[in-house]
Amino acid sequence: MPNRRVRRGRAAQQCFWRSFDATQRATLLRATRSDGVVLRHPTDTSPDNMCEMVPECNLRDMAESGPDFFLDLLKHRATTTLFQQYFNGPDGGPGDHAVIIKILRTRNLLHGLRYHTCFTLFSLGGFILGRQLGITQLLIMLISGILDQGSKTRAKNEPPAIPDKGASAALAKLTITDEDQSSPPEIVLADLITSTREHKETLDELLNLVCTEPVVLAHAVDTRFFTQPELLPDEKGVWLPFFTDRYISGIILETIHIAVQHVAIWDYLCQLLELFDKRATNDELYHSILLQELASLCDLEFTRAQGLSRRHLQAGSGKRFSKRQPDRHDKAGNALVSMNCNMKKLAKTDTQLFYMMRLCSPETTPRKLAISKEVEGLGELIIITSFIQDLRSVASLPPLSAKRGRLFLSRLQDLNIEVSQLKGQIDLLEFAAPIRNLLEPGMSEAALKKLDQFVIDKLGTKIGFLYEDMVLESLAALEKQYQVAKAKLDEQRAKAATQHREPQMMDWEPTAAPPPQEERIKQRKQKEKTRPAHSSVYDITNPQPPTLDNTKSTSQTPSPEPIPVSSSTAAVFSTFFDRSQSRGSVEWSAFVAAMADLGFSVTPRFGSVYTFTPPALSKQASKLGSDVKRPLTLHRPHQSRIEGYSLLIFSRRLKRVYGWGEGTFVVA
């Protein structure tokens, strides 16, 4: 039992639990089960085996009889050893051994595994350990629910929805370009650079939200925690006890790490495209080197996005086909998982899951994925796949090379291993046990500060500077590689001229690999001493707030006059920008209708990506102001509802691109 969690919040847990009535306690108890079904009384035989092994988890004793039963059970499990619990229960009652013996005798409980040619009662020990693990998980989930339900200072993340009135009328004004009804527009490099930059800006906003909004951080950590590969059973049905607090700290580090890494990948991708536009047009050598680096980076991001989709699939609808491979891990220390099923049979019984399994298969490449129609809602995977499609329409990507185009990739792989090795060393439980304790005032901020300092102590600099420096070093290495190759090519051309023959295109060589880890850490610490006093663009403790794209300073720009709109449009934007009240949610159709009411047209591009184009020079355009000039690309959220951190991302994008905020819109 996680004693630290119990000791630190004992007074609050007891106070909250005693303040709940029987209905509230029953609701919390049902929330510990995915199906919401628990025992009605200790001898109830209707639920499954796990409920039978923990008869204490019943509505009569835990909810209806008062608060003392649960508090006594919690105290006993938190203050005694497993050996003591084996023999004795609370107040001298039967221990785990006696409880299991009685259940085996009275309920004919059978173990799911068969132990052939075995003459000792392995099944009895398995039941006892299963009971002890089940009670521990039950108490952990109940404690989290009690603190979340009882706290008055904790940030809430489930605000009420707002009505979708007026959407149908406003949608009549909407201009939609359907790609299926007309030939797709020709992709030009400038448009590709713009859309890539917009996606990178969206990731900037998400990283900023993770670092500044406790609700977003807690949600991201919770999602990452419950999709751990270690929570899956192996081929023998054995799973690791990863529900304990022990792994929360490492998951927080992992969550921040992948958010920073994701931004860095797309930042580097943007800079490569801009270099391609400026320098690669008339330089065949630079063109070749840059395209090889782009091909490698696209494959890196596709593999990363595919791995994320696979992680969620194997923890969700594909869980029954997923088996963890015991004692096998990747380079980053993550448990390996195999997904096996009869794909032909699955295609007939569950088409959606069949396509999801195919898309997450290692044999699926971006080219194969591009022809599938079942890619809606796969988020990052469809984004990078469509990007690769667009890139191939403006440039011919070379095949992947094991030696070339690995300037960024090799550095990222080494850094990924370095950071992943810290997961088992960092301790953030004083702020995040349970995870939703991050919602308490000051907890998420303190956790991120300690995390950043821990990374400084171990790796020589902040996690933001690790990736900022990596991007700059990769760009410098790219330039150096080009200069070395160009010098050799010029030398070859000079020799060819003296011999009166045509020079051949040189087979350029890759640069040297990065230095070993010890030397890299030493270099970082030395660089930290001379680093200017400024924040990293990926800083997690002092993130910069978003600023308006097309103005030098918002403080120097006079506040625009309010824009008169319909009541339904005003209600939509009030939900985005009004922080004086609990944020609600906005239907995607209501948001599109509100933008149409302002004169915007929307073009569905690919998957869930839509581009909103402001009106041309007209009375409507002048009413919106001079800042509303450029298109805005947004991603339709899952289930077509904008809520939670998606609401914050949308509001910040609208603020930064168009300068809109609280007070911009008034009812006409």
C-alpha positions in Angstrom: 0.0 0.0 0.0 1.5 3.5 -0.9 2.1 4.7 2.6 3.3 8.1 1.5 0.0 8.9 -0.2 -2.0 7.8 2.9 0.2 9.6 5.4 0.3 12.9 3.5 -3.5 13.1 2.9 -4.8 11.1 5.9 -6.6 14.0 7.6 -8.2 15.2 4.3 -9.2 11.6 3.3 -11.0 11.0 6.6 -12.7 14.4 6.6 -13.9 14.1 3.0 -15.0 10.4 3.4 -17.0 11.2 6.6 -18.6 14.2 4.9 -20.0 12.0 2.0 -23.4 10.5 2.2 -24.2 6.8 1.3 -25.0 7.8 -2.3 -21.7 9.6 -2.8 -19.7 6.7 -1.3 -21.5 4.3 -3.5 -20.7 6.4 -6.6 -17.0 6.5 -5.7 -17.0 2.7 -5.2 -18.7 2.0 -8.5 -16.1 4.3 -10.2 -13.3 1.8 -9.3 -14.8 -0.7 -11.7 -14.8 -0.1 -15.5 -18.3 -1.6 -15.8 -19.5 0.1 -12.6 -20.7 -3.3 -11.1 -19.7 -4.1 -7.5 -21.0 -6.5 -4.9 -24.2 -5.6 -3.1 -23.1 -7.5 0.0 -20.1 -9.7 1.0 -21.8 -13.0 -0.2 -23.1 -11.6 -3.5 -22.0 -14.0 -6.3 -23.2 -12.1 -9.4 -20.0 -10.1 -10.4 -16.7 -11.6 -11.6 -13.8 -13.4 -9.8 -11.9 -10.2 -8.8 -15.0 -9.0 -6.9 -15.3 -12.4 -5.2 -11.7 -12.3 -4.1 -12.3 -8.9 -2.5 -15.6 -9.3 -0.7 -14.9 -6.1 1.3 -15.7 -4.1 -1.9 -19.5 -4.2 -1.4 -22.1 -1.5 -1.2 -23.5 -2.5 2.2 -20.3 -2.3 4.1 -18.4 0.4 2.2 -21.3 2.8 1.5 -24.4 2.1 3.5 -23.1 1.2 6.9 -21.2 4.4 7.4 -17.6 5.7 6.9 -15.8 3.6 9.5 -15.6 0.3 7.6 -13.5 1.8 4.8 -11.3 3.9 7.1 -10.5 0.8 9.2 -9.6 -1.2 6.1 -7.4 1.6 4.8 -5.6 2.0 8.1 -5.0 -1.8 8.4 -3.6 -2.1 4.8 -1.4 1.1 5.2 0.1 0.3 8.5 0.8 -3.5 8.3 3.0 -5.7 6.1 1.7 -8.1 3.5 2.9 -10.9 5.8 0.8 -9.6 8.6 -2.2 -9.1 6.3 -1.8 -12.8 5.2 -2.7 -13.9 8.7 -4.9 -11.1 10.1 -7.5 -8.6 8.9 -8.8 -5.4 10.5 -9.6 -5.7 14.2 -8.2 -9.3 14.3 -10.5 -10.6 11.6 -9.6 -13.2 9.0 -6.5 -12.6 6.9 -6.0 -13.0 3.2 -5.2 -16.7 3.5 -8.4 -17.4 5.5 -10.6 -15.3 3.2 -9.3 -17.1 0.0 -9.7 -20.6 1.6 -13.3 -19.8 2.5 -14.1 -18.5 -1.0 -12.6 -21.6 -2.6 -14.7 -23.8 -0.3 -18.0 -21.9 -0.6 -17.9 -20.5 -4.1 -16.0 -23.1 -6.1 -13.6 -20.4 -7.4 -11.2 -21.8 -10.1 -7.9 -20.5 -11.3 -7.8 -19.5 -15.0 -4.4 -21.2 -15.5 -3.7 -25.0 -15.5 -0.6 -26.2 -13.7 0.2 -29.5 -15.3 2.5 -32.0 -13.5 2.5 -29.7 -10.5 2.0 -31.0 -6.9 1.9 -27.8 -4.9 -1.0 -25.4 -4.7 0.2 -22.6 -7.0 -3.4 -21.6 -7.6 -3.9 -20.8 -3.9 -0.9 -18.5 -3.8 -2.0 -16.9 -7.0 -5.4 -16.1 -5.5 -3.9 -14.7 -2.3 -1.5 -12.4 -4.3 -4.3 -11.4 -6.6 -6.5 -10.5 -3.6 -3.7 -8.4 -2.1 -3.1 -6.6 -5.4 -6.8 -6.1 -5.9 -7.3 -4.5 -2.5 -4.3 -2.2 -3.0 -5.6 -1.1 -6.4 -9.1 -0.6 -5.0 -7.8 1.6 -2.1 -5.6 3.6 -4.5 -8.5 4.4 -6.8 -10.8 5.2 -3.9 -8.3 7.6 -2.3 -7.9 9.4 -5.7 -11.7 9.7 -6.0 -12.1 10.9 -2.4 -9.5 13.7 -2.8 -10.9 14.7 -6.2 -14.5 14.7 -5.1 -13.8 16.4 -1.7 -11.3 19.1 -2.7 -12.6 22.7 -3.1 -9.3 24.1 -4.4 -8.6 21.6 -7.2 -9.0 22.7 -10.8 -12.0 21.1 -12.5 -11.9 19.8 -16.0 -15.5 18.8 -16.6 -17.5 22.0 -17.2 -21.1 22.0 -18.5 -21.8 22.1 -22.3 -23.4 25.1 -23.9 -26.4 24.8 -26.3 -25.9 24.7 -30.0 -28.6 27.2 -30.9 -28.4 29.1 -34.2 -25.9 26.8 -35.8 -28.2 25.6 -38.6 -29.1 29.2 -39.7 -25.5 30.4 -39.7 -24.3 27.3 -41.6 -26.4 28.4 -44.6 -23.8 31.2 -45.1 -21.0 28.8 -45.1 -18.8 28.3 -48.3 -17.3 24.8 -48.3 -14.9 23.4 -50.9 -15.3 19.7 -51.1 -12.1 18.0 -52.4 -14.1 14.9 -53.4 -16.2 16.9 -55.9 -13.3 18.7 -57.6 -9.7 18.1 -58.5 -7.4 18.7 -55.6 -5.5 22.0 -55.7 -1.9 21.9 -56.8 0.4 21.9 -53.8 3.2 24.5 -53.9 6.1 24.7 -51.5 5.0 28.0 -50.0 1.6 26.5 -49.0 3.4 23.4 -47.5 5.7 25.7 -45.5 2.7 27.7 -44.2 0.7 24.6 -43.1 3.8 23.0 -41.5 4.5 26.2 -39.6 0.8 26.3 -38.4 1.0 22.8 -37.1 4.2 23.6 -35.3 2.5 26.6 -33.7 -0.4 24.3 -32.6 2.2 22.1 -30.9 3.8 25.2 -29.3 0.4 26.0 -27.8 -0.1 22.5 -26.5 3.3 22.5 -24.9 2.5 25.9 -23.3 -0.8 24.5 -22.0 0.8 21.4 -20.6 3.2 23.6 -18.7 0.8 26.3 -17.5 -2.6 24.6 -17.1 -2.8 21.9 -14.4 -5.9 20.3 -16.0 -4.0 19.7 -19.2 -0.9 18.3 -17.5 -2.9 16.0 -15.3 -4.9 14.8 -18.3 -1.8 14.1 -20.3 0.0 12.3 -17.4 -3.2 10.2 -16.6 -3.5 9.2 -20.3 0.2 8.2 -20.5 0.0 6.3 -17.2 -2.9 4.1 -18.1 -1.5 3.2 -21.6 1.8 1.8 -20.2 2.8 -1.4 -22.0 3.6 -2.8 -18.6 -0.1 -2.9 -17.7 -0.7 -5.5 -20.4 -0.5 -9.3 -19.6 2.2 -11.5 -21.1 1.5 -14.8 -22.8 1.0 -16.5 -19.3 -1.6 -13.9 -18.3 0.8 -12.2 -15.8 0.9 -8.4 -15.7 3.1 -6.1 -13.7 1.8 -4.1 -10.7 2.1 -0.7 -12.4 -0.9 0.8 -10.6 1.3 1.9 -7.7 2.6 5.4 -7.2 6.1 4.3 -7.9 5.9 4.9 -11.6 4.0 8.3 -11.6 7.2 10.4 -11.4 8.7 8.7 -14.5 5.5 9.1 -16.4 5.5 12.9 -15.7 9.0 13.1 -17.0 8.0 11.0 -20.1 5.0 13.2 -20.7 7.0 16.4 -20.7 9.8 14.8 -22.7 7.5 13.7 -25.6 5.7 17.1 -25.7 9.0 18.9 -26.0 10.4 16.4 -28.5 7.3 16.6 -30.7 7.7 20.4 -31.0 11.4 20.1 -31.8 10.8 17.6 -34.6 8.3 19.9 -36.3 10.5 22.9 -35.7 13.4 21.2 -37.4 11.0 20.1 -40.2 9.9 23.7 -40.7 13.5 25.0 -40.9 14.5 22.3 -43.4 11.6 23.3 -45.7 12.6 27.0 -45.5 16.1 26.1 -46.3 14.9 24.0 -49.2 12.9 26.9 -50.5 15.8 29.4 -50.2 18.9 27.4 -51.2 18.1 24.0 -52.7 16.5 25.2 -56.0 19.7 25.8 -58.0 22.2 23.7 -56.0 22.0 20.1 -56.9 24.4 19.0 -54.1 22.5 20.9 -51.4 19.2 19.7 -52.9 20.4 16.1 -52.5 21.7 16.5 -48.9 18.6 18.3 -47.7 16.1 15.8 -49.3 17.9 12.9 -47.6 17.6 14.6 -44.3 13.9 15.4 -44.9 13.2 11.7 -45.9 14.8 10.6 -42.7 12.9 13.1 -40.6 9.6 12.2 -42.2 10.2 8.5 -41.4 11.1 9.4 -37.9 7.9 11.3 -37.3 5.8 8.7 -39.0 7.3 5.9 -36.8 6.7 8.1 -33.7 3.1 8.8 -34.6 2.5 5.1 -35.5 3.9 4.0 -32.2 1.7 6.5 -30.3 -1.4 5.1 -32.1 -0.3 1.5 -31.4 0.2 2.4 -27.7 -3.4 3.6 -27.4 -4.8 0.8 -29.5 -3.2 -2.0 -27.5 -4.5 -0.4 -24.3 -8.0 0.0 -25.7 -10.0 -1.8 -28.3 -7.0 -4.0 -29.3 -6.1 -5.0 -25.8 -7.4 -8.6 -26.2 -4.9 -9.2 -29.0 -1.9 -7.6 -27.2 0.6 -9.5 -25.2 3.6 -8.0 -23.4 6.9 -9.7 -24.1 8.5 -10.4 -20.7 12.0 -9.1 -20.1 12.1 -7.5 -23.5 12.5 -3.7 -23.9 13.3 -1.2 -26.6 16.3 1.2 -26.4 14.3 3.7 -24.4 13.4 1.0 -21.8 9.8 0.5 -22.8 8.3 -3.0 -22.7 7.8 -4.6 -26.1 4.3 -5.7 -27.0 3.2 -8.1 -29.8 -0.3 -7.8 -31.4 -1.5 -11.1 -32.9 -4.9 -12.0 -34.3 -6.6 -13.6 -37.3 -6.8 -10.5 -39.5 -9.2 -12.1 -42.1 -11.6 -13.1 -39.4 -11.3 -9.7 -37.7 -12.1 -7.9 -41.0 -15.5 -9.6 -41.1 -16.4 -9.2 -37.4 -14.9 -5.7 -36.5 -14.0 -3.7 -39.6 -12.9 -0.6 -37.7 -10.6 -2.5 -35.4 -9.2 -4.3 -38.4 -8.2 -1.1 -40.1 -6.8 0.3 -36.9 -4.6 -2.8 -36.5 -3.4 -2.6 -40.1 -2.5 1.1 -39.7 -0.5 0.4 -36.5 1.3 -2.5 -38.1 5.1 -2.1 -38.7 4.6 -3.2 -42.3 2.4 -0.2 -43.0 4.3 2.6 -44.6 3.2 6.2 -45.4 2.7 5.3 -49.0 0.4 2.4 -48.1 -1.4 4.4 -45.5 -2.2 7.2 -47.9 -4.6 5.0 -49.9 -6.6 3.9 -47.0 -10.0 5.5 -46.4 -10.1 4.5 -42.7 -7.7 7.0 -41.3 -10.2 9.5 -39.9 -9.5 10.4 -36.3 -6.0 9.0 -36.1 -4.6 12.5 -35.4 -0.9 12.7 -35.6 -0.6 9.7 -37.9 -2.8 11.1 -40.6 -1.1 14.6 -40.3 2.4 13.3 -41.0 1.1 10.9 -43.7 -0.6 13.8 -45.5 2.5 16.0 -45.1 4.6 13.3 -46.8 2.1 13.1 -49.6 2.3 16.9 -50.1 6.0 16.9 -49.9 6.3 14.2 -52.5 4.2 16.4 -54.8 6.8 19.2 -54.7 10.0 17.1 -54.4 11.1 13.6 -55.1 12.1 12.1 -51.8 15.1 9.6 -51.9 14.9 6.2 -50.3 15.9 5.9 -46.7 19.6 5.4 -46.0 21.2 3.7 -43.1 24.1 6.2 -43.1 22.9 9.4 -44.8 20.4 11.9 -43.6 20.8 11.0 -40.0 22.1 14.3 -38.5 19.0 15.0 -36.5 17.9 11.4 -36.1 21.1 10.1 -34.5 21.1 13.0 -32.0 17.5 12.5 -31.1 17.9 8.8 -30.5 20.9 9.4 -28.2 19.0 12.2 -26.3 15.9 10.0 -26.1 17.9 7.3 -24.4 19.6 9.8 -22.0 16.2 11.2 -20.8 14.5 7.8 -20.6 17.2 6.5 -18.3 16.1 9.1 -15.7 12.6 7.8 -15.4 13.4 5.4 -12.6 15.5 8.0 -10.7 13.2 11.1 -10.4 10.8 11.5 -7.5 7.8 13.9 -7.9 5.4 12.0 -5.6 5.1 14.9 -3.1 3.3 16.8 -5.9 1.6 14.0 -7.9 0.5 11.1 -5.7 -2.2 10.6 -6.8 -1.9 12.1 -10.3 -4.9 14.4 -9.8 -3.1 16.1 -6.9 -1.5 18.1 -9.7 -4.8 19.9 -9.9 -4.2 21.5 -6.5 -2.9 25.0 -6.5 0.9 25.2 -7.1 1.5 21.4 -7.4 2.0 21.2 -11.2 4.3 24.3 -11.2 6.4 22.9 -8.4 6.6 19.5 -10.1 7.9 21.0 -13.3 10.4 23.1 -11.5 11.8 20.1 -9.7 11.8 18.1 -12.9 13.7 20.7 -14.8 16.3 21.0 -12.0 16.6 17.3 -11.9 17.4 17.2 -15.6 20.0 20.0 -15.1 21.7 18.0 -12.4 21.8 14.8 -14.5 22.2 16.0 -18.1 23.8 19.4 -17.7 21.1 21.7 -18.8 17.3 22.2 -18.9 15.2 19.8 -21.0 14.1 22.7 -23.2 17.7 23.7 -24.0 18.5 20.0 -24.7 16.2 20.1 -27.7 16.8 23.7 -28.7 20.6 23.0 -28.9 19.9 19.7 -30.7 18.0 21.5 -33.5 20.7 24.2 -33.8 23.5 21.6 -33.8 21.7 19.6 -36.5 21.3 22.6 -38.7 25.0 23.5 -38.2 26.0 19.9 -39.0 23.9 20.0 -42.1 25.7 23.2 -43.3 29.1 21.7 -42.4 28.3 18.5 -44.3 27.4 20.6 -47.3 30.5 22.7 -47.2 32.8 19.6 -46.9 31.0 17.9 -49.8 31.1 21.1 -51.9 34.8 21.5 -51.4 35.4 18.0 -52.6 33.1 18.5 -55.5 34.9 21.7 -56.5 38.2 19.8 -56.3 36.8 17.1 -58.5 35.6 19.6 -61.0 39.0 21.3 -61.1 40.7 17.9 -61.8 38.1 17.1 -64.5 38.7 20.4 -66.2 42.4 19.8 -66.5 41.8 16.3 -67.9 39.1 17.7 -70.3 36.3 15.4 -69.1 33.0 15.9 -67.5 32.9 15.8 -63.6 30.7 13.2 -62.0 28.3 14.0 -59.2 30.2 13.3 -56.0 29.0 10.6 -53.6 29.0 12.8 -50.5 29.9 11.3 -47.1 27.9 11.6 -43.9 29.5 13.5 -41.0 30.9 11.9 -37.9 28.6 10.5 -35.1 27.9 12.7 -32.0 30.3 12.3 -29.1 29.6 9.8 -26.3 27.2 10.7 -23.5 29.8 11.6 -20.8 31.4 14.1 -23.2 28.0 15.5 -24.2 27.1 16.2 -20.5 30.4 17.8 -19.9 30.0 20.1 -22.9 26.5 21.1 -21.8 27.6 22.0 -18.3 30.4 24.2 -19.8 27.9 25.8 -22.2 25.5 26.5 -19.4 28.0 28.7 -17.7 28.3 31.0 -20.8 24.6 30.8 -21.9 22.9 34.2 -22.2 20.1 34.9 -19.7 17.1 34.0 -21.8 14.5 31.2 -21.8 14.5 28.3 -24.2 11.8 28.3 -26.9 10.8 24.9 -25.3 11.0 26.1 -21.7 8.7 24.2 -19.3 9.1 26.4 -16.2 8.9 29.9 -17.8 6.9 29.3 -21.0 6.4 32.4 -23.1 2.7 33.4 -23.6 1.5 33.5 -27.2 1.8 36.8 -29.0 0.0 38.2 -32.1 1.7 37.0 -35.3 1.3 40.1 -37.4 2.0 42.8 -34.9 5.3 43.8 -33.3 3.7 44.6 -29.9 0.2 44.2 -28.7 0.7 46.9 -26.2 1.5 49.4 -29.0 -1.7 48.4 -30.9 -4.9 50.3 -29.9 -7.8 48.0 -28.9 -10.1 47.4 -31.9 -13.7 48.3 -31.6 -16.0 45.4 -30.7 -17.5 43.5 -33.6 -21.3 43.2 -33.6 -22.5 39.6 -34.1 -25.5 37.4 -33.6 -26.2 36.1 -30.1 -25.3 32.5 -31.0 -21.9 33.6 -32.4 -21.3 35.8 -29.4 -22.0 32.8 -27.1 -19.5 30.6 -29.0 -16.6 33.2 -28.7 -17.6 34.0 -25.1 -16.9 30.3 -24.3 -13.5 30.6 -25.8 -12.4 33.8 -24.2 -14.3 34.5 -21.0 -12.2 33.3 -18.1 -14.5 34.8 -15.4 -16.7 31.8 -15.6 -16.3 28.0 -15.8 -15.4 27.2 -19.4 -18.0 25.1 -21.2 -17.7 23.3 -24.5 -18.5 24.1 -28.1 -19.8 21.9 -30.8 -17.6 21.9 -33.9 -20.7 22.7 -36.0 -21.4 25.8 -33.8 -17.8 27.0 -34.2 -17.9 26.6 -38.0 -21.2 28.4 -38.0 -19.8 31.3 -36.0 -16.9 31.6 -38.3 -19.3 31.6 -41.3 -21.3 34.3 -39.6 -18.1 36.4 -39.7 -17.7 35.8 -43.4 -15.1 33.0 -43.3 -15.1 30.1 -45.7 -13.8 26.7 -44.7 -12.0 24.1 -46.8 -11.7 20.5 -45.6 -8.1 19.5 -46.4 -7.3 16.0 -45.1 -8.6 13.9 -42.3 -9.8 16.2 -39.6 -7.9 19.3 -40.8 -9.8 22.4 -42.0 -8.6 25.8 -43.3 -10.6 28.9 -42.4 -10.1 31.7 -45.0 -11.1 35.2 -44.0 -13.4 37.2 -46.3 -11.8 39.3 -49.2 -11.7 43.0 -49.1 -15.3 44.0 -48.3 -17.5 45.6 -45.7 -17.4 42.3 -43.7 -13.6 42.2 -43.9 -13.2 45.8 -42.8 -15.5 45.1 -39.9 -13.2 42.4 -38.7 -10.2 44.7 -38.8 -6.8 44.8 -40.5 -5.3 41.9 -38.5 -7.7 39.4 -40.1 -5.8 38.6 -43.3 -4.2 35.2 -43.2 -6.0 31.8 -43.2 -6.1 29.6 -40.1 -5.7 25.9 -40.1 -7.4 23.9 -37.3 -7.9 20.3 -36.4 -11.5 19.1 -35.7 -11.4 17.4 -32.3 -12.5 13.9 -31.5 -16.3 13.5 -31.4 -16.6 17.0 -33.0 -16.7 18.8 -29.6 -14.3 21.5 -28.6 -13.7 21.1 -24.8 -11.0 20.8 -22.2 -7.5 21.7 -23.4 -8.7 21.8 -27.0 -10.8 24.8 -26.0 -7.7 26.5 -24.7 -5.7 25.7 -27.9 -8.4 27.2 -30.1 -8.7 30.4 -28.0 -4.9 30.9 -28.1 -4.7 30.3 -31.8 -7.5 32.8 -32.4 -5.8 35.3 -30.1 -2.4 35.0 -31.7 -3.5 34.9 -35.3 -6.3 37.5 -35.3 -5.9 39.3 -32.0 -9.4 38.2 -30.8 -10.1 38.0 -27.1 -12.6 38.8 -24.3 -14.6 41.9 -25.4 -13.9 41.5 -29.2 -17.5 40.4 -30.0 -20.8 41.9 -28.8 -24.4 41.0 -29.6 -25.7 43.2 -32.4 
